[in-house]
Amino acid sequence: MRRLLIGAVTVTAVLLAGCSTRSGDDTGSDAAHNASPTASGSAASSADFGTLKNVCRPGTAKSSTAQGVTADKIQVGVMSDIGFTKNSEFPDAAKVFTSWCNDAGGINGRKLVAVTHDSKLTQVRQAVLEACKSDFALVGGGSALDSLGVQDRLKCLLPNYPGQSSQIGAIGSDLQVMASQPVAGYFQYAGYYTWLLKDKYPDSAKKVGIIAGDAPVTKVMVAQFKEAVAGLGGTVSYNDLYPAAGVSDWTPYAQSIKNRGVKGLVFLGDFASLAKLEQALTNIGYTPDWIDANSNAYGPAFLQLAGTALAKQHNYAELFATAPLESAASNPATRQVIDLYKKYAPDKQVTYPALRAFSAWLLFATAARDCATLTRTCVYDNAVKNTDWTAGGLQAPFDLTSKEPPKCYSIVEATAKGWQAADFQPDQGAYRCDAPAYKYKADYGTPATLASVGKSMADLK
């Protein structure tokens, strides 16, 4: 469950890959795998995170009438499809963050208690209803089919600070605070695709192909990508689906891509299938100018599966303006996450979704820290007033007060030597910040609102 945040491709990857989605020791990046432990002690013991000061700290908190809050603890929920995917990334991130925060004193003396709610892909409503009974908020998690539970979440006035949001009904929904993009109603990769179609590979613009897993959710996804490619000056000249049950021989698909002269390939599905397709393309001697492998593929597992095809095929992924794991040597915040994992979850690897979850946890913790009286309203109001949220340096600045998409983006490339930053000409540190805003013209649905369940912000306490 990857493309954080991330759009419907997240759902497709889960539906198509099932339990083969990256999990356990197969996740992460070589940067996290090989990180030096020398800085672990200072990073793990400090109450600061990156540029954020005193994220967690001791205090003399008093009892509270807020659900999930007592004089000594704050109970929050973590949504996860772990029962289906066997992927523990979000619970792992919760364990690492809360362990570090509690060691530093908690939220003004209150310990953070994270409870995982297993949505098992299709049981999102049940998981949300469970959280509604006991949690103060949802933090740092995500479910691929998250729109299934959004109405219930709004009915019980449960705020959500997710690491990932996937479906149209959930992205931009009320009482949901994203620590970074996507923004409802806009194509999430406008900067990335502008770079691909106009800067890096202009000859590919009129020869873009889309291949997607054959699942109901892809109909909307493919339509969105086709519209956005056209709106950014490109043309989709090839479009195909592959069976959700899997493909025994990718050669016919590779041959069709070659016959149609596809120069830029958008792949919407699981990275294991993409690796097989790229092997087939390589075997017939065909190399598109670029392949959008998307962030589902960002990690060592795809590199291992693609193998020798990486020497021929040009794979890219956009990380929603998150600093790549490979930047840890020069980015103290990324380095600190890796060090915290070494101390609190040494058998787990840091992944891209873990970085996104950490940003969500940091947003929640700092917003809660600044409440004289801890209420859902106070935390929500503190969170949404951030105009340049960077999670201490984990990501490019994000304005939570704006409904416009951010301009910054980060692009990585898969090579035979591993993942690395692409040559996309960043102009602000690890990021390039000139993305146009492409607003969808077609109606793909709208986010859920409090009004749709007979509630308003005045009901939030």
C-alpha positions, 0 to 999 in steps of 0.5 A: 500500500504505497502511493501515498497518499496518494491516489487510487493507484494505492488501492490498485496495488493492494488489490492486484498484489494482495499479500505480495505487497512489500512487507516486513524485511522486504521493505525499505531502502538501502540507505536505511539498511546500511545507515551508520549507527554512530548518531543513534544515541543523541538522535534518540534521546533528544526531545527535538526532531530536526528543526522542531524543538521540544516536540515531546516534553514532561509536564503536569497534565490534568484529567480531561473530559476528552475521549481517549485522554486521561491525566497520564495518557492519550490514546490514538488509533492507527489505521492499517490493512495489516491483516490483508497485506501483512505489512506493518509499516504504519504500526511500526512507525507508531511504535517508534514515534511513541516510544521516542516521544514517551521517553522524552516526556510524552505530550506535556507529561501524557504518554501516547498510546497507539492502538492499531485498528486492522481494516483488513482492506475491506473492513474499514467501517468496522475498524473506524467504528472501533476507533470511534468508541475509544480514541482521541484521534487517528494518527499516522495510518491509512487504509487503501479503501479509506472512503468506506469509513469516512462517513462513520468517522465524521459521524463520531467527530473523530479527527484523522491525521493520516500517513496516507489517504487514498480515495476521492471520498477521503482525500480532503474530507472534513476533520482530516488533516494531511501533513502534505499533499495530495489536495482534493480535485487536483492532479497530484503529479503535475510537476513530475509529469511536466518534467517528464513531458516537457523538460526531460523527454519532450519527444515522448509527449505524444506517445504516452501509454497507460497500462493498469490492472483490471480492477473497478477502481482503475477506471477512475484512475486511468481517466484521471491520468489521461485527462492530466496528461492531455492537460499538460500537453501530452497525448495518451496513444496506448491504453491497456489493462492486464488481468488482476489474477496475474499474467503468465507471459508479459511478452504480448504486452511488451510487443504491443507497447513496442508496436505502438511506439510508446515512449512514456509508460504510466504503470498503475499496478503492483511493482512485481508485475511491472518488473516482469513487464520490464524484463519482457520489454528488455528481452524484445529490445525495446526501451521507452524513454521513461516509465513511471514506476510510481512510489509503490516501487520505491524500495529494494524489492523492486530493484531485486525483481527487475534485475538486469532490466534496470540497466536498460529501462528508465524508471522514475517515481515522485515522492510527494516532495519527501526527502528520499531515504538516500539523502540521509547523509545530508538531511538530519531529519531523515537521518534521525528517523533511521536512528530512531528505528535502530533504537526502537525497532531494530528489526524493521526498515525505514520506508517511504510510507514510514516517513509520511507517517512520521510527518503525520505524527509530528504534526499531531504531537506539536499541535497537541503540545501547544494546547493548554487544555487538550481537546480535539478542537484545539489540536485540529485548529493548531494543526491546520494553521501551519503554513510551511510544515516541513516535519522538521526537514522530512519534506518540502514546506506544505501550507495546510491553510491553502486549498491549492496544490504545493509547487514542490516535488522530488523525483527519484530514479531506479538504476542498476546501482539502486535508487537515487535522485533523478536529474530533475534540476532541484532549485530548493534543496532536494526539491524543485518548486515550479509545479503547475496546478492542474485542476480536474475538469471532469467530475470524479467525486467529492470529499465527504463533509460534516454536513453530509452526516448532519454535523458541523465544526461547532459539534467538535469538542 
